[in-house]
Amino acid sequence: MLHISLALIVGIGFAVLFSAVIAAAAFTLARADGQTVSASVRWGAGAFAGVLTLGILILTLLRGAAG
């Protein structure tokens, strides 16, 4: 039980890190496209929320499938 909990915590940590990278990339692409800073922040925040939600969903499904 402890190993599954530790794996889930590490997995969520990686999901947050990956989400931050995707958010930074979305912000940079929006700025390069000529959008305003506020619009770029919205793109970055949307990308962060979407990827984080998807990552946690996948981790939850993997944990449920494991037992």
Backbone as CSV, one residue per row, in Angstrom:
resi,resn,N_x,N_y,N_z,CA_x,CA_y,CA_z,C_x,C_y,C_z
1,MET,0.823,-1.190,0.000,0.000,0.000,0.000,0.870,1.257,0.000
2,LEU,1.941,1.241,0.760,2.813,2.410,0.823,3.459,2.686,-0.529
3,HIS,3.837,1.626,-1.251,4.488,1.810,-2.539,3.536,2.416,-3.561
4,ILE,2.276,2.018,-3.529,1.303,2.582,-4.460,1.086,4.057,-4.150
5,SER,0.991,4.414,-2.888,0.801,5.812,-2.510,2.013,6.651,-2.909
6,LEU,3.216,6.137,-2.676,4.424,6.855,-3.055,4.489,7.010,-4.572
7,ALA,4.143,5.961,-5.299,4.148,6.030,-6.758,3.135,7.058,-7.258
8,LEU,1.988,7.130,-6.601,0.969,8.101,-6.996,1.451,9.528,-6.729
9,ILE,2.105,9.743,-5.602,2.628,11.077,-5.287,3.711,11.480,-6.281
10,VAL,4.614,10.574,-6.594,5.671,10.867,-7.573,5.059,11.095,-8.951
11,GLY,4.056,10.304,-9.298,3.388,10.464,-10.590,2.704,11.814,-10.711
12,ILE,2.046,12.258,-9.644,1.404,13.577,-9.672,2.463,14.670,-9.759
13,GLY,3.591,14.476,-9.100,4.687,15.436,-9.206,5.183,15.566,-10.633
14,PHE,5.351,14.443,-11.315,5.763,14.481,-12.720,4.684,15.100,-13.596
15,ALA,3.415,14.842,-13.282,2.316,15.441,-14.044,2.331,16.959,-13.905
16,VAL,2.598,17.458,-12.698,2.672,18.905,-12.484,3.857,19.491,-13.245
17,LEU,5.002,18.832,-13.189,6.183,19.310,-13.901,5.945,19.337,-15.408
18,PHE,5.374,18.265,-15.948,5.080,18.193,-17.374,4.060,19.262,-17.756
19,SER,3.077,19.488,-16.896,2.065,20.510,-17.165,2.689,21.897,-17.210
20,ALA,3.639,22.150,-16.327,4.311,23.449,-16.321,5.111,23.665,-17.605
21,VAL,5.746,22.614,-18.095,6.504,22.714,-19.349,5.557,22.995,-20.520
22,ILE,4.439,22.302,-20.568,3.464,22.516,-21.640,2.881,23.930,-21.550
23,ALA,2.605,24.404,-20.330,2.070,25.756,-20.148,3.064,26.808,-20.630
24,ALA,4.348,26.614,-20.308,5.376,27.556,-20.761,5.475,27.558,-22.284
25,ALA,5.376,26.377,-22.880,5.424,26.294,-24.342,4.208,26.970,-24.965
26,ALA,3.031,26.770,-24.393,1.826,27.417,-24.919,1.926,28.936,-24.792
27,PHE,2.447,29.418,-23.669,2.634,30.859,-23.472,3.597,31.414,-24.515
28,THR,4.710,30.717,-24.723,5.709,31.183,-25.679,5.169,31.188,-27.104
29,LEU,4.447,30.149,-27.476,3.870,30.098,-28.827,2.825,31.190,-29.028
30,ALA,2.031,31.458,-28.002,1.036,32.521,-28.120,1.699,33.894,-28.242
31,ARG,2.781,34.106,-27.494,3.506,35.381,-27.598,4.155,35.519,-28.968
32,ALA,4.703,34.423,-29.483,5.337,34.464,-30.800,4.308,34.714,-31.899
33,ASP,3.066,34.332,-31.645,1.990,34.534,-32.614,1.486,35.974,-32.587
34,GLY,1.967,36.770,-31.634,1.601,38.174,-31.567,0.435,38.475,-30.646
35,GLN,0.032,37.538,-29.816,-1.076,37.779,-28.898,-0.589,38.593,-27.695
36,THR,-1.540,39.211,-27.017,-1.193,40.011,-25.846,-0.761,39.093,-24.707
37,VAL,-0.169,39.700,-23.682,0.302,38.920,-22.543,-0.866,38.248,-21.828
38,SER,-1.980,38.968,-21.659,-3.118,38.368,-20.955,-3.692,37.186,-21.720
39,ALA,-3.754,37.279,-23.039,-4.234,36.151,-23.832,-3.250,34.981,-23.753
40,SER,-1.960,35.291,-23.739,-0.951,34.242,-23.638,-1.014,33.544,-22.285
41,VAL,-1.275,34.326,-21.227,-1.417,33.732,-19.895,-2.634,32.819,-19.859
42,ARG,-3.717,33.230,-20.517,-4.909,32.359,-20.578,-4.596,31.056,-21.308
43,TRP,-3.860,31.132,-22.419,-3.463,29.914,-23.135,-2.595,29.028,-22.250
44,GLY,-1.638,29.629,-21.565,-0.766,28.866,-20.674,-1.524,28.233,-19.526
45,ALA,-2.439,28.989,-18.915,-3.228,28.452,-17.801,-4.156,27.341,-18.270
46,GLY,-4.740,27.522,-19.435,-5.610,26.475,-19.988,-4.840,25.207,-20.297
47,ALA,-3.645,25.368,-20.854,-2.814,24.199,-21.152,-2.392,23.498,-19.861
48,PHE,-2.023,24.271,-18.853,-1.623,23.693,-17.563,-2.763,22.894,-16.944
49,ALA,-3.942,23.494,-16.901,-5.095,22.820,-16.297,-5.487,21.572,-17.072
50,GLY,-5.482,21.663,-18.389,-5.864,20.524,-19.207,-4.906,19.349,-19.086
51,VAL,-3.614,19.635,-19.176,-2.619,18.561,-19.099,-2.560,17.976,-17.695
52,LEU,-2.680,18.815,-16.670,-2.675,18.303,-15.298,-3.885,17.411,-15.042
53,THR,-5.049,17.833,-15.507,-6.256,17.016,-15.349,-6.107,15.683,-16.063
54,LEU,-5.599,15.714,-17.279,-5.401,14.483,-18.035,-4.379,13.575,-17.356
55,GLY,-3.295,14.153,-16.846,-2.275,13.356,-16.161,-2.801,12.689,-14.908
56,ILE,-3.567,13.429,-14.111,-4.122,12.840,-12.888,-5.160,11.788,-13.229
57,LEU,-5.944,12.014,-14.283,-6.909,10.999,-14.721,-6.209,9.711,-15.133
58,ILE,-5.145,9.824,-15.882,-4.399,8.629,-16.313,-3.796,7.917,-15.108
59,LEU,-3.212,8.677,-14.175,-2.648,8.052,-12.975,-3.721,7.347,-12.161
60,THR,-4.891,7.951,-12.049,-5.988,7.329,-11.307,-6.437,6.042,-11.987
61,LEU,-6.535,6.069,-13.304,-6.929,4.869,-14.025,-5.885,3.769,-13.885
62,LEU,-4.607,4.135,-13.954,-3.550,3.134,-13.789,-3.556,2.558,-12.398
63,ARG,-3.784,3.389,-11.396,-3.827,2.914,-10.022,-5.032,1.986,-9.802
64,GLY,-6.172,2.331,-10.414,-7.364,1.493,-10.292,-7.186,0.159,-11.005
65,ALA,-6.481,0.177,-12.141,-6.256,-1.060,-12.889,-5.244,-1.958,-12.177
66,ALA,-4.348,-1.343,-11.407,-3.318,-2.127,-10.712,-3.892,-2.886,-9.517
67,GLY,-5.012,-2.458,-9.021,-5.605,-3.203,-7.925,-6.141,-2.301,-6.918
